[in-house]
Amino acid sequence: MPSADAQEPKTASHFKELVSFRLNMLASHWSRLAAESNQRDFELDPREWRILGMLGANAPMSLQGLAREVNIDKSLASRAVSLMIDRGLLQRGADQSDGRGVQLSLTAKGKQLYRKVFPKAVKRNEELLSVLSSQEREVFDRALDLLTAHAHETLARERAKAAKPKRKPGAVIAAD
């Protein structure tokens, strides 16, 4: 029998209690704050900041890899990359492992901008987390990792199920 302290997990009883909705609202509000700040201070839209941030930490990268990592459709990433190349923030280079491939990286101007924007992002991150104790931050971090991994695995399973051919009811499968 559970102790008096133990409580059953609360089950959502309406839409606003769904964890996906709550996480989306948190991300939306905080992303809006970042977008407005980055646009005002650095003339970067959210897509451009994600690209700049990812390449600032992980360059060089292919366009396909970059789009996947920052969760942007490849065509939208391609347009943003082209604009950022025109602004002198990014450069294309040859892929050493694939003669036809292209690798993207920051230019000197892009690196300089990254060094200005990233500390502000860290400051916003710390501001968001400032309402949590250090223990709560550790639990939150672990919970995010677990939930993200679980969501990734669940999505992969659902996609695999959807990809399987469906039999019509009553259809006869021929034997070899």
C-alpha positions in Angstrom: 0.0 0.0 0.0 1.4 3.4 -1.0 2.4 5.8 1.8 0.2 8.7 2.7 2.8 11.0 1.0 2.6 9.2 -2.3 0.1 10.7 -4.8 -1.3 9.2 -7.9 0.0 11.1 -11.0 -2.5 13.7 -12.1 -4.3 12.8 -15.3 -5.2 15.6 -17.6 -8.9 16.4 -17.4 -9.0 19.1 -20.1 -6.9 20.4 -23.0 -4.9 23.0 -21.1 -3.6 20.3 -18.8 -2.0 18.2 -21.5 1.8 18.3 -21.1 2.3 18.9 -24.9 0.1 22.0 -24.6 1.9 23.3 -21.6 5.3 22.7 -23.1 4.2 24.4 -26.3 3.0 27.4 -24.4 6.2 27.7 -22.4 8.3 27.4 -25.6 6.1 29.8 -27.5 6.3 32.5 -24.8 10.0 32.2 -24.3 10.7 31.9 -28.0 8.7 35.1 -28.7 10.9 36.9 -26.1 14.1 35.6 -27.8 12.7 36.4 -31.3 11.8 40.0 -30.4 15.2 40.5 -28.6 17.2 39.0 -31.4 15.3 40.9 -34.1 15.7 44.2 -32.3 19.3 43.8 -31.2 20.8 41.8 -34.0 18.4 41.7 -37.0 18.1 37.9 -36.7 14.8 36.1 -37.1 14.2 32.9 -35.2 15.3 30.6 -38.1 18.5 32.6 -38.6 19.3 32.5 -34.9 18.9 28.7 -34.8 21.1 28.3 -37.8 23.7 30.8 -36.4 23.6 29.1 -33.0 23.9 25.6 -34.4 26.8 26.5 -36.8 28.5 28.5 -34.0 28.6 25.3 -31.9 28.9 22.5 -34.6 30.3 23.8 -37.9 30.8 22.7 -40.5 27.5 21.0 -41.3 25.6 20.1 -44.5 22.4 21.9 -45.2 20.4 18.6 -44.7 22.1 18.0 -41.3 21.7 21.6 -40.2 18.0 21.6 -41.2 17.4 18.3 -39.3 19.3 19.5 -36.1 17.4 22.8 -35.9 14.1 21.2 -36.9 13.5 23.4 -40.0 12.2 22.2 -43.3 15.1 21.9 -45.7 13.6 24.3 -48.3 13.1 27.0 -45.5 16.6 26.3 -44.2 18.0 26.7 -47.7 16.3 30.1 -48.1 17.5 31.3 -44.7 21.1 30.1 -45.5 21.1 31.9 -48.8 20.0 35.2 -47.2 22.7 34.7 -44.4 25.3 34.1 -47.1 24.3 37.3 -48.8 24.6 39.1 -45.5 28.1 37.7 -45.1 27.3 35.6 -42.0 27.7 32.1 -43.6 29.9 30.5 -46.2 29.8 27.4 -48.2 32.8 25.1 -48.5 33.6 21.8 -50.1 32.8 18.6 -48.2 36.0 16.7 -47.9 34.3 13.4 -47.7 31.8 14.0 -50.6 33.2 15.9 -53.6 29.6 17.0 -54.5 28.6 17.9 -51.0 28.7 21.4 -49.5 29.5 22.2 -45.9 28.2 25.4 -44.2 30.1 27.4 -41.6 30.2 30.9 -40.1 32.3 33.6 -41.6 34.4 35.9 -39.4 31.4 38.3 -39.3 29.1 35.3 -38.4 31.4 34.2 -35.6 31.5 37.8 -34.3 27.7 38.0 -34.3 27.5 34.5 -32.6 29.8 35.7 -29.8 27.4 38.6 -29.2 24.1 36.7 -29.4 25.0 33.5 -27.5 25.7 35.2 -24.2 22.3 36.9 -24.4 20.6 33.6 -25.1 22.4 32.1 -22.0 21.2 35.0 -19.9 17.6 34.4 -21.1 18.0 30.7 -20.4 19.2 31.5 -16.8 16.3 33.9 -16.3 13.8 31.3 -17.3 15.4 28.7 -15.0 15.9 31.2 -12.1 12.5 30.3 -10.6 13.8 26.7 -10.0 16.1 25.6 -7.2 19.3 23.8 -8.2 17.6 20.4 -7.3 14.5 21.3 -9.4 16.7 22.3 -12.3 18.4 18.9 -12.2 15.1 17.1 -12.1 13.7 19.3 -14.9 16.8 18.6 -17.0 16.5 14.8 -16.5 12.8 14.9 -17.2 13.3 16.8 -20.4 15.9 14.3 -21.6 13.6 11.4 -20.7 10.6 12.9 -22.3 12.5 13.9 -25.5 14.0 10.5 -25.9 10.6 8.9 -25.3 8.8 11.2 -27.8 11.5 10.5 -30.4 11.1 6.7 -29.9 7.3 6.9 -29.9 7.3 8.9 -33.1 9.7 6.4 -34.8 7.4 3.5 -33.8 4.3 5.3 -35.0 5.9 6.1 -38.3 7.1 2.5 -38.7 3.5 1.3 -38.1 2.1 3.7 -40.6 4.6 2.6 -43.2 3.5 -1.0 -43.0 1.1 -2.0 -45.9 -2.4 -2.4 -44.7 -4.5 -5.4 -45.6 -8.1 -5.0 -46.5 -10.5 -6.9 -44.2 -11.2 -10.3 -45.7 -8.3 -10.1 -48.2 -6.7 -13.4 -48.8 -2.9 -13.5 -48.8 -1.5 -15.9 -51.4 1.0 -18.5 -50.2 4.2 -19.3 -52.0 
